[in-house]
Structure formats: structure tokens, C-alpha cells
Amino acid sequence: MCAMRTRWFVSIFVVSSVLSIAWTLTAQRGPNAREALDRAIEDFLAGRITESVAGFDQVVKLAPDAAPQLWQRGIALYYAGRYRDCRAQFESHRTVNPNDVENPAWHFMCVARAESPEKARSALLPVGPDQRSPMREIYEMFKGTMQPDAVLKAARSDASSQFFAELYVGLYYDALNDDRRAREHLTIAASPRFADAGGYMYRVATLHPRIRK
């Protein structure tokens, strides 16, 4: 039952987040911004990173007030190598979503790539209470006070907890330019057994090797 509740939370969170952004765009700027968002997400999920980033940039131009909500844009910017813009996106996203550990994790990754892991740790964004397992341990890993193996051990037995542990350990290694270990853990995260548990982030795991090759 706990695993079912966790998967439900993750999927509902992702869907409701996208729908909330879409509703805001439609309300503020009409259907053009909504269509641009849908197209940018579709392009990203198809691995068309350049087109996706251009689409997200178009959304920001059409609806600048909605820009802080666009965490999907930050992920696309990371894979496009626009690390400074990526950093700014997640700093902005914190103003509307201060309790999500995934936000400082991606922020760390952007800063580590643009500057260094040491600079990324010193600039790590603060975060509120994220009740998902093992998000607190993931935060400590990016902070430098916990090893990746400890994050994996801290994950509960449910699929969602195991997925996010493997995903962010893999992404942590990617930020450190350790391609071998990044690929090892992201390959596990991309296993079909995690498809329902990971939602949008599962698609990130499956896309990662295609983008990094």
C-alpha cells in the first residue's frame, strides 16, 4: 500500500504540475503559450533537445510570469549544455517550489558543469521538508555529507524510492563527469520496472544515454 501511495503521489505530482503550468499559460497568454509548452515537452521526450530548448524559450517570451514554474525547461537546458541558464532556472523555480529536493539537485548539476563540484556545493540551494524517500539522503549526497552508496542503502523497498535513489546517484556522477558510474546507475533507473514509478523523470533516465552518446 505504501508503494502504491508513493507511485500515485509521484504521477499525480508530475501531471498536476504540468497541468498547472498549462492552465497558467492559457489564462495569461492564450493558447499559443500552451501549445508552445506542449511542443517543448514533446520535443524533449523525443530526444530533440535543441528544438525543446527553443520551445521552452518561446514559452518564457510569451508568458514570462510563468517562467519560474518551468522545471522541465531547466532539465532541457542542462542537457543542452546551457548550464548558466539552467542554474538561473532552478534558482527561479525555488521561489515557487521551495521544498523539492530535486530542485537543488539539478541546480548543483548545472553549477558543477559550469564551474566545479566545489562551487556547486558552496552554492547548494536550501530546501524545505521533502517527505519522499530517499530525498533527504539525496540532498545530503549533493551537499557532500553522504556517499552515493549510503543513498542507495537508505532507499526503501518500494519502486519509487529505489528509482529516485538510482536516478540521482547516476545524475550526481554525471555532474562529476564520471560517465561510467553515471551510465551504470541511470541504466538501472531506466529499467522497465520503474516506468510507472518514475513518471517524467523515468523518461529522463531513458533519454540520458541517447543524449550523452
Secondary structure, 3 states (H helix, E strand, C coil): CHHHHHHHHHHHHHHHHHHHHHHHHHHHHCHHHHHHHHHHHHHHHCCCHHHHHHHHHHHHHHCHHHHHHCHHHHHHHHHHCCHHHHHHHHHHHCCCCCCCCHHHHHHHHHHHHHCCHHHHHHCCCCCCCCCCCCHHHHHHHHHCCCCHHHHHHHCCCCHHHHHHHHHHHHHHHHHCCCHHHHHHHHHHHCCHHHHHHHCHHHHHHHHHHHHHC
